[in-house]
Amino acid sequence: MIVAQLGSIKFESDGLPKEVSQIHLTAFKNESNKGGGDSNPAANHWCMFLELSGERSVRIDMVPGYGSDWLRGKIQISSKNYPYTRNSTKTCVFPITHGVTVQRIVDLISSTGRQKYQFTPEREGCRFWNLTVTKDLQSAGYVPPKSVEEAENVLSMYWAFPAGSERREIKLHLQQRQIRNVDLDEKYTGETLHAFTYQPLRTAKVDDFLGLVCETGRDAFDFSPEWERCRFWLTVVMRDSEDAGWLEKGSADEAKEALEMYWRNPEGSEPRVMREGTFRE
C-alpha cells in the first residue's frame, strides 16, 4: 500500500476513499520564538491537513530526522478528530475540487516523488515541501489557480507567538532542485543519477521546442577538445526557454546552479567550473 510506503502513524485506512472538503496549510505555534540551535532564527513547523466531513482530517507531515545526517525527511500520515490542529498560529485554507479523495492526493504525492526529500543543514525545509506539494495540487487542478501564490505569501513569513510576523526566506537543500530521484523503472535512462525537472507555464510540443532551438542558433555548437560544455549548452537553452515564457522566472538560474556542480555516484556533490562552448553562425 502506498500509505505504508510513505509512512503512517495512527492512520485509519478507511479514510483513503473519503472525499476531501478543504486543505489547510498550518503553521504550529513557536511559543519560545526561538530557532533550533544557537544561531538559527525562529521558525514555525508547517504541515498539511486534509479536512474530511464530520470534523475529521488526515494530517500529512514531512519531518526530518532520518539518514546518517538526520536530514532525510519522511512523511508521517495520521488520522485526526479535528479539521486542523488547534496548536496553529497561522492557517492557509484552499477549497478543493469536488470528488478529490485522500487516496488521490496520496497517489499524487507518491507519483511525483515528494516522499524523497532532504532538509537543509539547519533542519529547515517543511515550508518548501508544502509549497511544492501545493504546486502539484494546483497543476492537477485540485485547488484554485491562485493557490500557489497565496501559499507562498504565508510560507514566506515567520508567524510569531502570540502575534506578529516577519519575512523569512524559504530555504531548501540544493538537491531539492531535483524534483525526484530517478528509479530504474521510471521514464529516465537507468544511468541517470539526478534529474532536475521544471514544469512549463504553457503547453509546448516537441516541435515547438526544436523550433526554438533552431531559431536561436543553438543547433550549431562546438564542444571543447575534451568533449566538455554540454552543461553550458543546457544553461543557454534553459535561459532561452525562460525568455520565451515557457518557464517560471528564476528557472534558468536554478538550472545553472545545479549544472555548476559535479554529482558523485552514489551521492554527494562538489562545485565544478562550467566551461563555455561556442555557437557557430
Residue pairs with C-beta under 8 A, 6 or more apart in sequence:
1 13
2 106
2 107
2 110
3 11
3 13
3 16
3 77
3 106
5 110
5 115
6 75
6 77
6 106
6 109
6 110
6 115
7 74
7 75
7 76
7 77
7 115
8 76
8 77
8 78
9 76
9 77
9 78
10 78
10 79
11 58
11 77
11 78
11 79
12 79
15 52
15 56
15 58
15 79
15 102
16 101
16 102
16 103
16 106
17 101
17 102
17 103
18 52
18 53
18 56
18 58
18 101
18 102
19 52
19 53
19 98
19 99
19 100
19 101
20 50
20 51
20 52
20 96
20 100
20 101
20 102
20 105
21 51
21 52
21 53
21 96
22 51
22 83
22 93
22 94
22 95
22 96
23 48
23 49
23 50
23 51
23 93
23 94
23 96
23 137
23 143
24 48
24 49
24 51
24 57
24 83
24 84
24 91
24 92
24 93
25 46
25 47
25 48
25 91
25 92
25 93
25 94
25 130
25 134
25 151
25 154
25 155
26 46
26 47
26 48
26 49
26 84
26 85
26 88
26 90
26 91
26 92
27 44
27 45
27 46
27 88
27 89
27 90
27 91
27 154
27 159
28 44
28 45
28 46
28 47
28 85
28 87
28 88
28 89
29 44
29 87
29 88
29 89
29 161
30 42
30 43
30 44
30 45
30 89
30 160
30 161
31 161
32 42
32 161
33 42
33 160
33 161
34 42
35 41
35 42
35 43
35 122
36 43
36 122
36 123
37 122
40 122
41 158
41 168
42 158
42 160
43 124
43 158
43 168
44 89
44 90
44 158
44 159
45 126
46 126
46 127
46 130
46 155
47 59
47 60
47 61
47 62
47 126
47 130
48 59
48 60
48 61
48 130
48 133
49 57
49 58
49 59
49 60
49 80
49 83
49 84
49 85
50 57
50 58
50 59
50 60
50 102
50 105
51 57
51 83
51 84
52 58
52 102
55 81
55 82
55 83
56 79
56 80
56 81
56 82
56 83
57 79
57 80
57 82
57 83
57 84
58 77
58 78
58 79
58 80
58 102
59 76
59 77
59 78
59 79
59 80
59 85
60 75
60 76
60 77
60 105
60 106
60 109
60 133
61 75
61 76
61 77
61 78
62 73
62 74
62 75
62 76
62 114
62 117
62 125
62 126
62 129
62 130
63 73
63 74
63 76
63 126
64 70
64 71
64 72
64 73
64 119
64 123
64 125
65 74
66 72
66 73
66 74
70 123
71 118
71 119
71 120
71 121
71 123
71 173
72 117
72 118
72 119
73 117
73 118
73 119
73 125
73 129
74 115
75 109
75 114
75 115
77 106
84 91
89 159
89 160
89 161
90 154
90 157
90 159
90 165
92 150
92 151
92 154
92 155
94 134
94 137
94 143
94 144
94 147
94 150
94 151
95 143
95 144
96 137
96 142
96 143
97 141
97 142
97 143
100 142
104 142
105 137
105 142
108 136
108 137
108 140
108 142
109 115
109 133
109 136
112 136
112 179
112 180
113 179
113 180
113 181
114 129
114 132
114 133
114 136
116 180
116 181
117 125
117 129
117 176
118 125
118 173
118 175
118 176
119 125
119 126
119 173
120 171
120 172
120 173
122 171
124 171
125 171
125 172
125 173
125 176
127 155
127 156
127 170
127 171
128 170
128 171
128 172
128 176
130 151
130 155
131 148
131 151
131 152
131 155
131 170
132 176
134 143
134 147
134 148
134 151
135 148
135 199
137 143
137 147
138 144
138 145
138 147
138 148
139 199
152 170
155 170
156 167
156 168
156 169
156 170
157 165
157 166
157 167
157 168
158 165
158 166
158 167
158 168
159 165
160 166
174 257
174 258
174 261
174 269
175 194
175 269
177 196
177 254
177 255
177 257
177 258
178 194
178 195
178 196
178 197
178 258
179 195
179 196
179 197
179 198
180 186
180 195
180 197
181 194
181 195
182 188
182 192
182 193
182 194
182 195
184 190
188 195
193 263
193 265
193 266
194 258
194 263
196 254
196 255
196 258
198 238
198 247
198 248
198 251
198 254
198 255
199 248
200 246
200 247
201 245
201 246
201 247
201 248
202 245
202 246
204 246
209 241
212 240
212 241
212 244
213 219
213 237
213 240
216 240
217 279
217 280
217 281
218 233
218 236
218 237
218 240
218 279
220 279
220 280
220 281
221 229
221 233
221 277
221 278
221 279
221 280
222 277
222 278
222 279
222 280
223 229
223 230
223 277
224 275
224 277
228 275
228 277
229 275
229 276
229 277
231 259
231 260
231 274
232 274
232 275
232 276
232 277
233 277
234 255
234 259
235 252
235 255
235 256
235 259
235 274
236 279
238 247
238 251
238 252
238 255
238 256
239 252
241 247
241 251
241 252
242 248
242 249
242 251
242 252
256 274
259 274
260 271
260 272
260 273
260 274
261 269
261 270
261 271
261 272
262 269
262 270
262 271
262 272
263 269
264 270
